[in-house]
C-alpha cells in the first residue's frame, strides 16, 4: 500500500490515531520494524472487502475473533498495534490500520481488549 492510502484515504468508521495500548519489554519499546510490512494496494483492497465487514459487524472482541476465524484469520497484538494473521500458517498479514480499522477505533467501540502477554514480553493475544 502506498503512503497516500496509509495517510487516511481509507473509507470507513475506524480512522484514527495511534493505539491506546502499549506493550514494552523491560522498559524498551518494541520497534516498528517488528510489524508486518505495507501491503500492495490490490491486496489491501481485497482484504478490506473480506475483513472490514466482519470488523464493522462485530459486537465484542469475542464476536470479532469468531467472525475473523470463519474467514481464516486471527488477531495478535504487538507494539500497541493489532495485527491480522492467517490461521493456517500463522503468517502476519498487516496491522489494523492498514485495513482501515486501527486498534484505537475498535477499542473505542468494543472496549479495551483483555490481553495476555506472551512469553517474549513483546506481543500479546486476546484472553478467553
N, C-alpha and C positions, 0 to 999 in steps of 0.2 A: 504494500500500500504506500502511496506517496505521501509526502508531508502535508499536502493540502487536505487530504482525507483525514489525517490524524489531527489536523488543526481545528476540525469542527464542522466539516461539510457533511457529516453523517446525520441523517434524518432519524429522529426517534426521541423518546422522552427521557433518555438516560444520559444526555450530555452533561458534563460537569467537570469539576476539578479532580485533584488527586484524592486518593482514598483516605478514610479516617483511620485505617488500621495499619500499624507499622510493626513489622517483625524484624527484630535485630538479633544478632548473635554476639554475646559478650560485649555489648556496648558498641559494636561496629555495625554500621548499616550494610544491608545487602546491596550489592552494586546492580545497576540497571542492566549490565551486560549478562546477568544471570537470567534475564527474562527472555521469552521467545522473541524472535526477530519479527520484523514487519512482514505482513502478507502482501502478495501482489494484489492489485485491485480486483481482478477477476475472482480469485479465491476468496477474498474478503466479502465481495458481493454475494457469492454463493453461500458462504457461511452465514451471513446476515439473513438471507432468505430462509434458511433452515433453523437457525438458533434463536434469532431475535423474537420470533413469535412465541417460542417456548419461554423465554425470559420475561416477555411482557405479560404473558398469561399466568405466570407463577404467582401464587398467593402467599407462599412462605419459602424459606430456604429448602425445607424438605421437599416441597412440591417442585421446586426448581430442579433439584437433584433427580427426582423421578422423571420429570419431563425431558431433561437432557439425556438421562440414561436410555430412554426409549429411542432416542436418535443416535445413540452410540457415543455420547460424550460424557465427560466428567468434569469436576471442578477441583482446582487446587489453589493455594494462596502462597505468594512469596513476594517479599519486598513491598508489602502493602498493596499488592495487586491481586486480582482474581485472574486465574489462568484456566483457559479451556483446554482440555486434553482429550485424547482418544481413549476410549475404554479398552479397545482390543490390544493396543500396543503401549499405552501409557504415554505416547508422544505428546509433548506440549505443542499446541497449535498457535495460540495467540492470547493476549490479555483481553479482559472485558472491554477495555477502552477501544481496542482495535475493532471490536464488534459494534461499538456504539452503545455499550452498556457497562460503563465503569462501575467499580465497586461502590463508590460514593452514592451514586444514584440508586443502586439496589439496596444499600444499607438504609437509605432514607425511606424507601418504600417497604422493604421486608423486615427491617430492623437489623441491628448489628449481628453478624453471623457468630455463632458459638464455634470457635476454632480450637483444634487440638494441635499443639506444636509438635512437629516431627522431631526425631532424634537428632537430626542435623542442626537443629536450632535456628534454621533459616526459612523453613517452609511449614505449612500447616494444612490440615484437612478439616472439613466440617465435622463437628461432633454429631453422633447419632446417626 
